């Protein structure tokens, strides 16, 4: 491999710079890929443009595992749109909130509904926010609090869920980065092993739960809650048949159950008798399993929607097409992210970073450093996916170069995903932040101002009790317990019960 030195980082720097300047991640990634191709092709613009298309983009799109990820993502998006067309998810959320007769019950019901709608952050923001708005008004819960609870369960749940619209993107980037690092490791198994290192999503969920359970607040949220008692009550939407709740639940159950079952059958056959759970998952094809689950979910969603009379065949067809159409930008980001990962691998960016900063950066600081950098990029650009596509191809090979053991790589890859979620959660230009405001019917500036202290507190706990000690090799499950305790202590002793009017 030719040694490109500092030039190997130029495509990444250009991508970040354009993303910060324009907030257009497709443009930023496209420019980064073109610059990488120029460097690789000796600055010949014609051969560089050809190289962008063939092999970078064509190989990225035509790769068999990448095709599976693309189809999985499209089927899940189509399934969600079909279920939404039949009002199945709204019916499911409505049933969850039946017992919400107090402020605590209303906040916990909102948190619980966000946990149920785990499969997509956009769906979470719009469905939970819209469905819970009248409940929040009736119980005098501020729109700011509703938006915070929706936002705190949307991206954190989507990035932690074993099946969601995020997982195909995350696992595919990890698979390419592992191959770049020379690791013959199942990407889905690597993803699962790294779950306990995903400190911020867990802390965000825990913090929102404690805020709901105790009724305590601090910062601007306390004033918003005090003023909520003057709010107008919005009437409930029309009642839905009980059968619609099954339409909301069964496709998701099928998605999870078939994916898990496929993993088990494949892994058990390959691993043989006596294998433990991780060995079974490690011997299965995660891409195949996700594809099987998405096919089952889409079939059940369309069959139930038509069978229950919730929508016509034409309406189901249009909904499915609409769901896929909404993915155009996201899939373009994914294709360019795959191409960028290949290009910077050919440039040897990870090897350059190891040779340059390896001797000067202690291994233990790497997860925290990656977490903070990822959060800064996501905050400035407003995109988790763009941040992941920039950082994962660098972070995982770098971690394996610094420490051949997988522990550091698990903590570092998880730090990318967690940092991207934290920055996205804090960013006023993030799509999920904006959609949370929209779904809850909350002023956007007020949502950002009231949520930020809580997100910063959870992020700080994630560093102090998570990424820093994880760099020294401490057990991540112990650190999660300590971090959750830290979140409770902050809510208990910094938060106060609202002074209600």
C-alpha positions in Angstrom: 0.0 0.0 0.0 1.3 3.4 -0.9 2.0 5.7 2.0 -0.1 8.9 1.5 0.8 10.3 4.9 -1.3 13.3 5.9 -3.2 13.3 2.6 -5.0 10.1 3.8 -7.0 12.3 6.2 -7.8 15.0 3.7 -11.1 13.4 2.5 -12.3 13.1 6.1 -11.4 16.7 6.9 -13.1 18.0 3.7 -16.2 16.0 4.5 -16.4 17.4 8.0 -15.7 21.0 6.8 -18.5 20.9 4.2 -20.9 19.2 6.5 -20.3 21.9 9.1 -20.6 24.7 6.6 -23.6 23.5 4.6 -25.4 21.0 6.9 -25.6 18.8 3.7 -24.2 15.4 4.5 -24.8 14.0 1.0 -22.8 16.8 -0.5 -20.1 16.5 2.1 -19.7 12.7 1.7 -19.8 13.0 -2.1 -17.0 15.6 -2.0 -14.9 13.5 0.3 -15.2 10.5 -1.9 -14.3 12.5 -5.0 -11.2 13.9 -3.2 -10.2 10.4 -2.1 -10.5 9.2 -5.7 -8.4 12.1 -7.0 -5.6 11.3 -4.6 -5.8 7.6 -5.4 -5.8 8.3 -9.2 -2.9 10.7 -9.2 -5.1 13.8 -9.5 -6.4 12.9 -12.9 -10.0 14.3 -12.8 -11.4 12.0 -15.5 -10.1 8.7 -14.1 -11.0 9.9 -10.6 -14.7 10.4 -11.6 -14.7 7.0 -13.2 -13.1 5.5 -10.0 -15.9 7.1 -7.9 -18.5 5.2 -9.9 -16.5 2.1 -10.6 -15.3 0.6 -8.4 -16.2 2.7 -5.3 -19.9 3.1 -5.6 -20.7 0.1 -7.8 -18.8 -2.3 -5.5 -20.4 -0.7 -2.4 -24.0 -1.1 -3.8 -23.4 -4.5 -5.5 -21.8 -6.2 -2.5 -24.2 -9.0 -1.5 -24.3 -8.1 2.2 -24.9 -4.4 1.3 -27.8 -5.4 -1.0 -29.3 -7.3 2.0 -29.0 -4.2 4.2 -30.6 -2.0 1.5 -33.6 -4.4 1.0 -34.0 -4.8 4.8 -34.0 -1.0 5.3 -36.5 -0.5 2.5 -38.9 -3.3 3.8 -38.8 -1.9 7.3 -39.6 1.6 6.1 -42.4 0.3 3.9 -43.8 -1.8 6.8 -43.8 1.3 9.1 -45.6 3.4 6.6 -48.2 0.7 5.9 -48.9 0.2 9.7 -49.1 4.0 10.1 -51.6 4.2 7.2 -53.8 1.7 9.0 -53.3 3.7 12.3 -52.0 0.6 14.0 -49.2 2.3 15.9 -51.4 5.1 17.2 -53.9 2.4 18.4 -51.1 0.6 20.2 -49.8 3.8 21.9 -53.4 4.7 22.9 -53.8 1.3 24.7 -50.5 1.8 26.5 -51.7 5.1 27.9 -55.0 4.0 29.3 -53.7 3.8 32.8 -52.2 7.3 32.7 -54.4 9.2 35.1 -51.7 11.2 37.0 -48.8 13.4 36.0 -46.3 10.6 36.9 -48.4 8.1 35.0 -48.6 10.3 32.0 -44.9 10.8 31.9 -44.1 7.2 32.5 -46.6 6.2 29.8 -44.9 8.5 27.3 -41.5 7.0 28.2 -43.0 3.5 27.9 -44.6 4.3 24.5 -41.2 5.6 23.3 -39.7 2.2 24.4 -42.4 0.3 22.4 -41.9 2.4 19.2 -38.2 1.4 19.2 -37.9 0.5 15.5 -37.5 4.0 14.0 -36.6 7.4 15.5 -38.7 9.4 13.1 -41.7 7.2 13.7 -41.1 7.5 17.5 -41.0 11.3 17.3 -44.2 11.8 15.3 -46.3 8.9 16.5 -45.6 9.1 20.3 -45.5 12.9 20.3 -48.8 13.2 18.4 -50.5 10.5 20.3 -49.5 11.7 23.7 -50.1 15.4 23.2 -53.7 15.4 24.4 -52.8 13.1 27.4 -50.0 15.6 28.4 -52.4 18.6 28.1 -55.1 16.8 30.1 -52.6 16.0 32.9 -50.9 19.5 32.8 -47.6 18.1 31.5 -45.7 20.8 29.6 -45.1 20.4 25.9 -41.4 20.9 26.6 -41.4 17.9 28.9 -43.4 15.8 26.3 -40.8 16.8 23.6 -37.9 15.9 25.9 -39.4 12.4 26.7 -40.0 11.7 23.0 -36.5 12.9 22.0 -34.9 10.9 24.8 -36.4 7.6 23.7 -36.3 8.1 19.9 -32.6 7.8 18.8 -31.4 6.0 22.0 -33.9 3.2 21.5 -33.3 3.0 17.7 -29.6 2.7 18.2 -29.9 0.1 21.0 -32.6 -2.1 19.4 -31.6 -5.4 18.0 -33.7 -4.7 15.0 -34.5 -1.1 13.8 -34.0 1.2 10.8 -30.6 2.1 12.3 -29.1 -1.4 12.8 -28.6 -2.2 9.1 -26.6 1.0 8.7 -24.5 0.5 11.9 -23.8 -3.2 11.3 -22.8 -2.6 7.7 -20.3 0.1 8.6 -18.9 -2.1 11.3 -18.6 -5.0 8.9 -16.6 -2.9 6.4 -14.4 -1.5 9.2 -13.7 -4.9 10.6 -12.7 -6.2 7.2 -10.4 -3.1 6.8 -8.8 -4.0 10.2 -8.2 -7.5 9.0 -10.6 -9.0 11.5 -12.6 -12.1 10.5 -15.4 -11.3 12.9 -19.2 -11.5 12.4 -20.4 -7.8 12.3 -23.7 -8.5 14.0 -22.0 -10.4 16.9 -19.6 -7.5 17.2 -22.5 -5.1 17.4 -24.2 -7.2 20.1 -21.0 -7.5 22.2 -20.6 -3.8 22.1 -24.1 -3.0 23.5 -23.1 -2.7 27.1 -20.5 -0.1 26.0 -23.2 2.2 24.6 -23.3 4.3 27.7 -25.0 7.5 26.5 -28.2 5.8 25.1 -28.6 3.9 28.3 -28.0 7.1 30.4 -30.4 9.1 28.3 -33.1 6.5 28.8 -32.4 6.2 32.6 -32.3 10.0 33.0 -35.7 10.4 31.3 -37.2 7.6 33.4 -36.0 9.2 36.7 -37.3 12.6 35.6 -40.7 11.0 34.9 -40.8 8.8 38.0 -39.7 11.5 40.5 -41.4 14.5 38.9 -38.3 16.5 39.7 -36.8 19.0 37.3 -34.0 21.6 37.1 -33.1 24.4 34.7 -35.5 25.9 32.2 -37.7 22.7 32.3 -38.7 23.5 35.9 -40.2 26.9 34.8 -41.9 25.2 31.8 -43.6 22.7 34.1 -44.7 25.4 36.5 -46.4 27.2 33.7 -48.0 24.1 32.2 -51.0 24.3 34.6 -52.4 27.2 32.6 -52.4 25.2 29.3 -55.5 24.5 27.2 -56.6 20.8 26.9 -56.5 19.5 23.3 -59.4 17.0 22.6 -58.5 13.4 22.0 -58.5 12.1 18.5 -61.3 9.7 17.3 -61.4 6.3 19.0 -59.9 3.4 17.1 -61.0 -0.3 17.0 -59.1 -2.5 19.4 -58.0 -4.7 16.5 -55.9 -1.9 15.2 -53.5 -2.3 18.2 -52.8 -5.8 16.8 -51.9 -4.2 13.5 -49.4 -2.1 15.4 -47.9 -4.9 17.4 -47.8 -8.0 15.3 -45.5 -6.8 12.5 -43.0 -5.6 15.1 -43.2 -8.9 17.0 -42.7 -10.7 13.7 -39.6 -8.5 12.9 -38.0 -9.3 16.2 -39.1 -13.0 16.5 -38.2 -14.0 12.9 -34.8 -12.2 13.1 -34.0 -13.9 16.4 -35.2 -17.2 15.2 -33.2 -17.1 12.0 -30.1 -16.2 14.0 -30.7 -19.1 16.3 -31.3 -21.7 13.5 -28.4 -20.6 11.4 -26.0 -20.3 14.4 -27.0 -23.5 16.0 -26.5 -25.4 12.8 -23.1 -23.9 12.2 -21.8 -23.9 15.8 -22.9 -27.4 16.8 -24.2 -28.7 20.1 -23.1 -27.0 23.3 -22.4 -23.6 21.9 -23.3 -20.6 24.0 -25.5 -17.7 22.8 -22.7 -15.5 21.5 -21.1 -18.4 19.7 -24.5 -19.2 18.1 -25.0 -15.5 17.0 -21.4 -15.3 15.8 -21.8 -18.3 13.5 -25.1 -16.9 12.0 -25.4 -14.5 9.1 -26.9 -11.3 10.7 -27.7 -9.8 7.3 -29.7 -12.9 6.3 -31.6 -12.8 9.7 -32.5 -9.2 9.4 -33.7 -9.7 5.8 -35.9 -12.7 6.9 -37.4 -10.6 9.7 -38.2 -7.7 7.5 -39.9 -9.9 4.9 -42.1 -11.4 7.6 -42.9 -8.0 9.1 -43.9 -6.5 5.7 -46.0 -9.5 4.7 -47.9 -9.5 8.1 -48.4 -5.7 8.0 -49.8 -5.6 4.5 -52.0 -8.7 5.1 -53.5 -7.4 8.3 -54.0 -3.8 7.0 -56.0 -5.1 4.1 -57.7 -7.9 6.0 -58.9 -5.6 8.8 -60.2 -3.1 6.4 -57.9 -0.4 7.7 -56.8 0.6 4.2 -57.5 -0.5 0.6 -55.0 -2.4 -1.5 -54.2 0.7 -3.5 -53.6 2.7 -0.3 -51.3 0.0 1.1 -49.4 0.0 -2.1 -49.0 3.8 -2.1 -48.0 3.7 1.6 -45.3 1.2 0.9 -43.9 3.2 -2.0 -44.1 6.4 0.1 -42.0 4.7 2.9 -39.4 3.6 0.4 -39.4 7.0 -1.3 -38.6 8.7 2.0 -35.4 6.7 2.2 -33.8 8.2 -0.9 -31.6 10.6 1.0 -30.7 8.1 3.8 -29.8 5.4 1.3 -27.7 7.9 -0.7 -25.8 8.7 2.6 -25.4 5.0 3.1 -24.0 4.4 -0.4 -21.5 7.3 -0.1 -20.6 6.1 3.4 -19.7 2.7 2.1 -17.6 4.2 -0.7 -15.9 6.6 1.7 -15.0 3.7 4.0 -13.4 1.8 1.1 -11.5 4.9 -0.1 -10.0 5.9 3.2 -9.0 2.3 3.8 -7.1 2.3 0.5 -5.5 5.6 1.6 -4.3 4.0 4.8 -5.8 6.7 7.1 -6.0 4.4 10.2 -2.4 3.2 9.8 -1.3 6.9 9.5 -3.1 7.8 12.6 -1.6 4.9 14.5 1.9 5.8 13.4 1.4 9.5 14.1 -0.6 9.6 17.4 -0.2 6.1 18.6 2.9 6.7 20.7 1.5 9.9 22.2 -2.1 9.0 23.0 -2.7 6.6 25.9 -4.9 3.6 24.9 -7.3 4.3 27.8 -8.3 7.7 26.5 -9.3 6.5 23.0 -13.0 5.6 23.8 -13.5 9.0 25.5 -11.7 10.9 22.7 -13.7 9.2 20.0 -17.0 9.8 22.0 -16.3 13.5 22.4 -15.2 14.0 18.7 -18.2 12.1 17.5 -20.5 14.1 19.7 -19.0 17.4 18.4 -19.4 16.4 14.7 -23.0 15.2 15.3 -23.8 18.4 17.2 -22.4 20.7 14.5 -23.9 18.8 11.6 -27.1 17.5 13.1 -26.7 14.0 11.8 -26.0 10.7 13.6 -25.7 8.7 10.4 -23.2 11.1 8.8 -21.1 11.1 12.0 -21.0 7.3 12.0 -20.0 7.1 8.4 -17.1 9.4 9.0 -15.9 8.0 12.3 -16.4 4.2 12.2 -14.0 3.5 9.3 -11.3 5.3 11.2 -12.1 4.4 14.9 -12.4 0.6 14.6 -9.1 -0.1 12.6 -7.3 2.4 14.9 -8.5 0.6 18.0 -7.3 -2.8 16.7 -4.0 -1.3 15.6 -3.4 0.1 19.1 -4.7 -3.0 20.9 -5.2 -6.4 19.1 -7.6 -7.5 21.8 -11.3 -6.8 20.9 -12.2 -5.0 24.2 -10.8 -1.6 23.2 -12.4 -2.0 19.7 -15.8 -2.7 21.3 -15.5 0.3 23.6 -14.3 2.5 20.8 -16.9 1.5 18.2 -19.6 1.9 20.8 -18.2 5.4 21.6 -18.8 6.4 18.0 -22.4 5.4 18.1 -23.0 6.8 21.6 -21.2 10.1 20.8 -23.2 10.5 17.5 -26.4 10.0 19.5 -25.4 12.5 22.2 -24.4 15.2 19.7 -27.6 14.6 17.7 -29.7 14.8 20.9 -28.1 18.2 21.8 -28.1 19.7 18.4 -30.8 22.3 17.5 -30.5 21.4 13.8 -30.9 17.6 14.3 -33.8 16.0 12.4 -34.9 14.1 15.5 -34.7 17.3 17.7 -36.9 19.1 15.1 -39.3 16.2 14.7 -39.7 15.8 18.5 -40.7 19.5 18.7 -43.1 19.0 15.8 -44.7 15.8 17.2 -45.2 17.3 20.6 -46.4 20.6 19.3 -43.7 22.4 21.2 -41.8 25.6 20.3 -38.5 24.3 18.9 -36.3 26.8 20.7 -38.0 26.0 24.0 -37.5 22.3 23.4 -33.7 22.8 22.8 -33.3 25.1 25.8 -35.2 22.8 28.2 -33.6 19.5 27.0 -30.0 20.6 26.8 -29.2 20.6 30.6 -30.6 17.0 30.8 -28.6 15.8 27.8 -25.4 17.4 29.0 -25.9 15.8 32.4 -26.4 12.4 30.9 -23.4 12.8 28.6 -21.2 13.9 31.5 -22.2 10.8 33.4 -21.5 8.7 30.3 -17.9 10.0 30.3 -17.2 9.8 34.0 -18.8 6.5 34.7 -18.5 5.0 31.2 -16.0 5.7 28.5 -13.1 6.8 30.9 -13.2 3.7 33.2 -14.0 1.5 30.1 -10.6 2.5 28.7 -9.0 0.9 31.6 -10.9 -2.4 30.9 -13.5 -2.2 33.7 -16.6 -4.4 33.3 -19.2 -2.4 31.2 -22.2 -3.9 33.0 -20.8 -2.6 36.3 -20.2 0.8 34.7 -23.7 0.9 33.4 -25.0 0.3 36.9 -22.8 3.1 38.4 -23.9 5.4 35.6 -27.6 4.8 36.1 -27.0 5.4 39.9 -25.2 8.7 39.0 -28.2 9.8 36.9 -30.6 9.1 39.8 -28.4 11.1 42.2 -28.4 14.1 39.8 -32.2 14.0 39.4 -32.7 13.5 43.1 -30.4 16.1 44.5 -30.2 18.7 41.7 -33.8 18.4 40.6 -36.8 20.0 42.5 -40.5 19.4 42.4 -42.1 22.0 40.2 -43.8 25.1 41.7 -47.1 24.6 40.0 -49.4 27.5 39.5 
